[in-house]
Amino acid sequence: MGTRAVQSILFLFLAAVSAVAQLQGTAPVSTNSESQVVPLSVTQPVSQDAFTGSGTVDKPVAGVIQLSLLDAIDRGFKHNLGLLLSAQQSEEARALHRRQLSATLPKVSGDASETLNQINLAAFGIPLPAGLKSPVVGPFAVFDAHAGMTETLLDFNAINKVRAAAENEKVARFGLQDARELVVLVVGNEYLLTIESAARLETTKAQLATAQTIFHQAEDLKKAGVSAGIDVLRAQVQMQGQQQRVLAAQNQYEQQKMRLARTIGLPVSQPFELTDKVPYAPLPQLNLEEALARAYLRRPEYLAGQSRVRAAELAVKAARGEALPTVQVNGQVGRVGPAPGSSETTYSLSAGIHVPVFQGGKVKADVAQAEAQLRESRLQHENLRSRVEFEVRSAWMDVKSSDEQVGVARQQVDLANEQLKEAQDRYSAGVSGSLEVVQAQEAVAGASESYIQALYLNNVAKLSLVRSLGQAEQQTRTFLGGK
């Protein structure tokens, strides 16, 4: 074999070794069951701020999109950043489970090589056989092709780590379900805020039209000599104030539409109209105690907490398994000879048991750490159980209270409108001045604002209630009374 060929083979070999070393340096993965105390877990939970953005955005389309509440939620499921990040964490947890599982599965590898050798027997102190004049032997070829398998038959540490990783994968899946529930809440809230802004804009425009009517009426009464100039000035000031409110409401409405678009992956420049007005609807019949019992069976966070506790329990078993024997079997079969055609079959089979005798207190420390994490998981789960009950009862109270507020606010609107009508009639008849009409207008504006706010709070409370029950994705339309 020539010098250039030998150099080329040596260069390729060194390049392969370097590439393997770089891969191992960037993503080290150890299959040693004693290299990790507890199973790998997923990254930190997704920040709730991520649910106000979108990971992917649709392309703008011509015309105006008609957007219902359920359409907005469906778009949120496809584009919301928080949900997309949660899905990636679920995939990461699945990969970590596979990695832990690989430590317990057989490892099979194959190698084939052909080498050309020339050796100096004298360098190794080997006497020359009879008939040989030179200590240099060769060149001679050696062909070697074999396959090997390694199997760990018993390793309690690795087995329990696999089970714990499976529980952590469940935690990630429950986290993904909770992210979907949160998308319903966030998108629903943004949709309701947009409806509120639209209602406020519509109300302020109606109040502006009323103010313009009163201003023209004041001008007519002044021309007829019935009203003073101060009444015209007061009506004009009131009209201009309403114009400012319309401009502010219009700006708020447009910005709120952009916030909704950001949440569901629509381009902020895309025109769209809301098709659901989400009117007030009475709360469906609901037994609070039964609803609370169902929440413990459905809330994704609560179920994730249960899986997290089970994973911590298995981590304790895995740490204790470090002190237990492990059993491993190895086998190899192949063909060796001077050439592929003249090779012979060879094989080897071995089995062994590894018994940890003294590890410098590592097992005791690992068990203590795992038990501390188990106690922490149990404390967090108990707190989560209390939080679920608090959220269900709190949301229930908010719905009941906001129901009453909606009724009171509706009565205020009716009374304020009746008061304004009477004030206009009295002013037209010359019985009173424009001040009474202006005050009545302000009362209508305040009552309308209170009603809009009360209706929004009522619907948001219903959204919070269905999420606290773990039913946001299924029951949103029923609870809001939408189309």
Secondary structure, 3 states (H helix, E strand, C coil): CCHHHHHHHHHHHHHHHHHHHHHHHHCCCCCCCCCCCCCCCCCCCCCHHHHHCECCCCCCCCCCEEECHHHHHHHHHHHEHHHHHHHHHHHHHHHHHHHHHHCCCCEEEEEEEEEEEEEEHHHHCCCCCCCCCCCEEEEEEEEEEEEEEEEEEECHHHHHHHHHHHHHHHHHHHHHHHHHHHHHHHHHHHHHHHHHHHHHHHHHHHHHHHHHHHHHHHHHHHHCCCCCHHHHHHHHHHHHHHHHHHHHHHHHHHHHHHHHHHHHCCCCCCCEEECCCCCCCCCCCCCHHHHHHHHHHHCHHHHHHHHHHHHHHHHHHHHHHHHCCEEEEEEEEEEEECCHHHCEEEEEEEEEEECCCCCCCHHHHHHHHHHHHHHHHHHHHHHHHHHHHHHHHHHHHHHHHHHHHHHHHHHHHHHHHHHHHHHHHHHHCCCCCHHHHHHHHHHHHHHHHHHHHHHHHHHHHHHHHHHHCCCHHHHHHHHHCCC
